Amino acid sequence: MGKHKLLLLGVDGGGTRCRARLADSHGGVLGEGAAGPANLRLGVQNSLAAVRIATDQCLERAGLGYGDCPIVACLALAGACEPVTLAQAQAVPLPFSRVILTSDARAACVGAHQGEDGGIVIVGTGSVGWAIAEGRDHRVGGWGFPVSDEGSGAWLGCEALRRVLWAYDGLIPWTGLLRLLFERFDEDGYAIVRWMGAAKPRDYASLAPAVVAKAGQGDAIAIELAKGAALHIDHIAANLLAIPVPRLCIMGGLGESILPFLAGPTQRNLVPPLGDALGGALHLARFESRRQRPVQAHG
């Protein structure tokens, strides 16, 4: 492995997984890594531990170590919008020469539009709208499940279980979706309640694929839920389009599944993203590396 004067690290950490990519100063990819959830809301130390695991994998695959050359890192992590949590994360010593911490949504917006103005709505474990227009950042939603993140995978999973209990109580008819989910809990309503006591957003979101699949098969409750999720995403999209933004993208693990349920005005304004949050994080790391500040080697 030849010598590098500078390395760039981009990290995309969400509620389900953390991805990292190491590149040289020209953008050439040297290694990639992955780890578990890195949402800062679920614990700063746990989040940064996932970042470290994914980074270790990047360096190992590149045949490099932390002391070989300076690393400018952009850690784009869910939960980084919250000021107290962000300050706690910034106070943790990290083995990088320079670090910028930002939200995964902002990095996704940068990646989607290659640093140009535009907006995105992320529909994954959580949901959030983000736009960058004329040098200003705009955020809609994304305050965290269960108080926010409507239309997300976590929201879908929670609403589906709510309806399972409604059906169990005889308030609504059973459907294929509700029976499928009830069977996961051995047809025991109290098992659902016990599960909820320790469930994380990603656990609720793990139920969302079943909702989407059953919606495609015509299940009435699944269709109702998919339409309800889409309505929330439509509201976020309308808010971003009113800024205005020249481009709008739907992103996230559930983005493709929710597209058919979105309203016509939303669909007509959508364009495919040009990149993702990991690319956006590398873009921000590259921008940071070019600022007029010396980058110190980490020894």
Phi, psi and omega in degrees: 000125181286166181284141176242135178287329186206140175243148177244135178237126174246134180231132175243107184244115180244197184281349182246322182206167178235129178241145178225148177220129179255133182222160172278179186293345179264359179097359179292125184286129181254334181183155178228158180208166181211152178208190182283194185303146179227031177287119183298334180296336183268010178126118183298314182296318178297318180297312182289334174294320177295321177300316182295318180299313181295323179291318177305318179297318178301311182294320179299317181289337177272353182070033184233165174236170183298329183271000186288323179197160182295143179239123172260119187245140168244114178260106181260100190238139173301140180090357183285353177285337184283118190302317182293315179297318179300316180297321177297318180293321181292338181277350181277125178295133180233150186278047180236155180287326177209139182228135166240133178252127178216177181278153177296330179293318180295317178296322178296322179294316177300315180294320183297328184242015176053039177085356179270171179296143178169176180228160177219155166236120179267127176237093181224225173304316173246186176220148178195148172253140179218140176219148172238119183216123178053044175082003181244144176265140178231131180236141176228121179074202179074027180282348178111138177286140011263358185282345183215205178062036178299145179083357183276177175298319178296318179297315179300315181297318180295314180296325178294316179293326176303317181286332173300315180291326175299315180295320179299325179276359179081016182277331178222160179289152172289147171231174180302319179298312184295320178293320179300314181291322180296324179296330178297337180250027177055033178053045182231110181300323180291334176295324177296315181297317178297318180299319182298331183300330182242358186292139175261166179308320181295332178291316175298317182296336180294344179272344185298320179303325178294322178297312181297317180297315181290330176297320178294339179264004175091011178296127188297315181292319179297319178295318178302316181293317180298319178294322178295318177297316181298323179299319177297319180293323176301318180296318179296315181300317181297322179297318180290320180295334181283352184301309003262171172237146182283339182219147177221135181233149169258130183228175177102164185299333180258000184304312182296321183291329184275343185308313183297341184264354181286152180292157181306312180301324177292311183300322183291340182260003184272144172229157178291143176292146179274345180194186182236187183296326180294317175297321178296320178297319177295321177301315181291324177295319179296317179298317179297322182293338182266357177291155185281068175218137179292141176260117183272137177292143177267122183258000000 
